[in-house]
Amino acid sequence: MVSDTPIAVLVKTYLQRGEPKVALELLEGARKQALVGGDIASLREVLAGTRVVHAHADRKRRNQAVRIANAAQQNIRLLGRNQALAAGEEWVDPFASARPASSAPPASRGRALFLRAAEILAVLAGLGVLAVLAFLAWAFWVTTQGY
């Protein structure tokens, strides 16, 4: 975060006073104003401010900072898409590199885990069927031998 912006100075001041709630209220208000004004630079300052609050606050305030940060990111995406559309350019998500390309989305990981469990159950069921067939073959053999 640029240290001489008004938002940054106020956020740091409120945090030094032990008032993270007020800092978050400031950031949320600045986010709304920046969205209405179409100001991506101010939204980036809000995003940086939420990171500072997140680093210095308790769990409840960190959660609030994350919500504001997520909203600021969505606002940046929206305004960026609108600007690219107006200019006839291709839009590229500025936050797409935040997740490594090799990691699967959470839903895919959950699905992969489910499929692996299904494979294991299928193998166990197959082994169970083989065990029952072996028992039946043994029982038939014993009865035909006259024991």
N, C-alpha and C positions, 0 to 999 in steps of 0.2 A: 504494500500500500504506500502511495506517495505520502511522505510525512507532512507536507505543508498544505494539503488540501483541507478545506474547512471540515469536511466530514471526518477525515482522519484525526484532526486535532480534537474535535468534539468527542469522538469515540474514545480516544486515549484519555481525555480529561475525565469523562464519566467513569471509565474503568479505574482510573487512579483514585477517584472518590469512592469507589466501591458501589457504583450504580450501573451494573450491566443491563438492568431492565430498561433504564432510560436510554442507554446506548443503542439497545435493540429497537426501541421505539423510534429513535432518530433514524436508524438505518431503514426501518420499514417505511417511514414517511418519505425518506429520500428515494427509496426504490419506487414508490408509487409516483412521485413527482417525475422521476427520470423516465418511467414508462410512458406517462402522459406526454412528456416533452420529447420522447423519442431519442433520449440521450444515452447512448450505449456506454460512453466513457464514464458517466456518473454511475451507471449500473455496475460497471467493473469496480469502481471505488466502493460501492455498497458491498459487493462480493468480497473484496479485500477486507473491508471492515468487519464482516461477519466472521472471517477467519481469525481476526485479532480477538474478537469477543469469545469465539470458540476456544481459543487457547488460554483464556484467562477467567473462564466462568465455571459455575457449577453445572451439574448435569442438565437441570431444567433449562437454564439459559443456553447451554450448548445446543440442546434440541431446538430451541427457538431460533438460534443462529443458523442451524442447518436448514430449517424451513425457509427462512428469509433468503439464504444462499441459494437454495433450490429454486425459489421463485425468481430471484435475480437471474439465474442461469436461463430459466425458461423465457424470461423477458428479453434477455440478450439474444437468444435464438430467434424469438419472434421478430424483434426489430431488425436483426440481421437478415432474416429471410425476406422481410418486407423490402428492405433496401436493395437486396440482390434482385428481387422480382422487379422492382421499379427500374433498375438499371439494366435489366435483361441479362443478368449474369447468373452463373450457377452458384447456388448457395452451398457452403461447406460448414458443417457443424463445428463451431469453435471448441466444443468440449468433447468431441468424439475421441480424441487421443487420451482422454482421462482414464479410459479402461483399456488395458492391454488387448491387442487384437487376438492374442492366443487364448484368452480366458473366455469361457462360454458364459452366456447369460445365466443367472440363477435358475431360471425355468429349465434350461437345457441340462444343467448339472443335476437337478432333481429328477428329471426324466431319465437321465443316464443311470442314476442310482436305482430308480424303479426298475428299469430294464435289466440291470445286473441282478437284482433280487429275484426277478422273474426267471432269469436264466438259472440261477442256483436252485430255485424251487423245481424247475423242470427237470434238472439233473437228478435231484433227490427223488422226485416222483418216478423217474425212469429206473433208478436203482431200486426203489421199492417194488416196482412191477417185476423187475428181474428177480428179486428175492422171493416174491410170491411164486413166480413160475418155477424157480429152483426148488422151493419147498414142495410144490405140487408134483414136480417130476420125481423128487425123492420119495414122496408118499406113494405115488403110483408104483415106483420101482419096488418099494418095500412090500406093498400088497401083492404084487405079481410074483414075488420071490417066495411067498408062503411063510413069511416070518410070523 
